[in-house]
Amino acid sequence: MHIVVCMKQVPDSAQIRVHPVTNTIMRQGVPTIINPYDLFAIEEALRLRQQFGGEVTILTMGPPSAEDSLRKALSFGANRAVLLTDRFFAGADTLATTYALATAIRKIGVEFGSPNIVFTGKQTIDGDTAQVGPGVAKRLGLMQLTYVSHIDKVDLEAGTIDVERRSEGGVQKLRSKMPCLISILEGVNEMRIGSLSDALAAARATIIKWSAQDAGVEDITKCGLRGSPTIVKRVFAPKPRAEKAEFIELGDKPGDAFVDELFKRRPKLEAELGQLTRGY
Amino acid sequence: MIEERFDAIVVGAGMAGNAAALTLARKGLKVLQLERGEYSGSKNVQGAILYSDMLEKLVPDFREDAPLERHLVEQRFWMMDDNSHTGLHYRSDEFNEERPNRYTIIRAQFDKWFSKKVQEAGAVVLCETTVLELLQDAYGKVIGVRTDRKNGQVGADVVVLAEGVSGLLGTRAGLRKTPDKNNVALAVKEMHFLPQEILEARFNLRGDEGAVIEAVGTISQGMTGMGFIYTNKESISLGIGCLVADFEKTGQTPYGLLEKFKQHPSVAALIAGSEVKEYAAHLIPEGGFKAIPQLYGDGWVVVGDAAQLNNAVHREGSNLAMTSGRLAAEAIFQIKSRRDPMTKENLALYKKMLDESFVMKDLKKYRDMPDLLHIQAQNFFLTYPQLVSKAMTNFLRVDGTTKREKEKTTFRSFLAARSLTGLVGDAVRLARAWR
């Protein structure tokens, strides 16, 4: 079984400062970490490999310094790490990112064998969009299983996978064909500490570095800033609410008294609710 | 034990460990460096001031890419009482030289850079790997280490202990004693962020110029201690440290002292409006020459803070660490190239090299200073600062008292507080310790 894990190096949000004037994140001097959600994806991939054999490839797109995070991923025991790095990739939004990652995963398939599963974390802590995983799945024509909380069963012969997916109001039990893309939820496993031999191997490993050309990108205009239709119009810090909660003293009076009191204080609310419930 | 063996294992990736690993790797030895933090520097909270000379010996062109904050052009010594400070400022444009001598740095960033150099030199650096104990053979010779990783035992000809001030591994292995509480200070520090322009205006700095304030006096509440303020690019490192034994005796709290220091009128204005981003505490070896433990043995040497190498008078620690790390590495290389074993007799070469360097010579010069300052803490850190402050007020206030009378008052106040014998005695003792 071949598993590809998409991982992102992100600034450690616990140590980030926001520029007081421009409201942009000041990345200078902020240490970087593996996106914490991605750690669950890496661990889940390693567990599947333990069970079924095969290989785990870690893929990231980022500046050359992202090598540090890849090396760390290798120290957990992954087989290889691929760094997509090129100035053409800089400034990518989620659309351009999924294009680059999907292209690279195709290339990984050619070089190291087609992946049965592509893992991603739930989302990143710097972008928070949760769009890249589904986007990659769409581009590669993979089944997509998002917010997976448990992998129940993998049937390699039949090429199917059974998972639990957390959805609003419950848990879905799903069976899907492989290859598929799984975005895994946080807290589903606990990251291992790699063995000393794995750590040594990671420290000495050669990280595979691909430029846009190496990865087989055909249309460079779909990459980076040029391939990103998203425009940041304004960044601002929301003002904390000035309104304070009010206490309504009711004593032993029943619930209706509360509603009466509420409407008395907020006549607009009564009108609005009346509008909404008209006809019922 | 894993199969692979190393020529040397360096425990710790601070200044001493990095200097040792870098030197060993450059000499072609097979080096494994183990660091418990996420990266070299991630656990470091030093002030900090970097002295170029010792780093130049390791990385001659460090100015090109090392993360340096400001080069120092001004040094202020303050003697403080509750509402005042009497200061000695030294500022020189000559410090604005092409290759400045002292810089403020932020260790978390600096060490990361230093560690890159170590890796480029060919050492294998493993972070997030804690060494739990030294492996010893039946004769007590250190033959490797046990880490917290699975199958985590690894062997080497020699282990360089650069594990920091508390010296846990050495102590656990029975190679040394735990540092005495009279010989270590506990320092607490905050990082105050200020916009660069404001910081530069407050400290009278231009460009990359930096200033340092070191302060003694009533801020340490009669304990042996010192406060400090270092200017970084857009932040101020501010802290205070006192002897652990003194904290124990007085029941004072480190954060209590720090709060008071920050509220002092001379300090409050400097940090007003700043944003505090970090609060850290650390031990600093202060025992000087007399507190230095055994520095080598069969299969091991100890360097840096772990060897208590710190010049408390000149506030030099990291350069002694770098130098001791480098010398230990050079000694190991010499022994190795003679194909001799890493025995205690052979590793004595490290001690010999250290003795001949400025490290031991400086520490020896001030060997009596810690005792003097520690035992007479009340006088040097409480009585004298108050007396000096009173003398200055008396001198400056114009109120019709004759100058002769003013001088008399000042002298009488000194006599009353310390007696003539005490005054002369303190002067003699200080002079002897400084000699």
Interface residues (C-beta under 8 A of the other chain):
Chain A: R17 P20 G29 P31 I33 D68 S75 I193 G194 S195 L196 S197 A199 L200 A203 R204
Chain B: I2 E4 L32 E38 Y39 S42 P67 I106 A108 Q109 V124 V125 L126 E128 T129 T147 D148 R149 K150 N151 G152 Q153 V154 F193 P195 K277
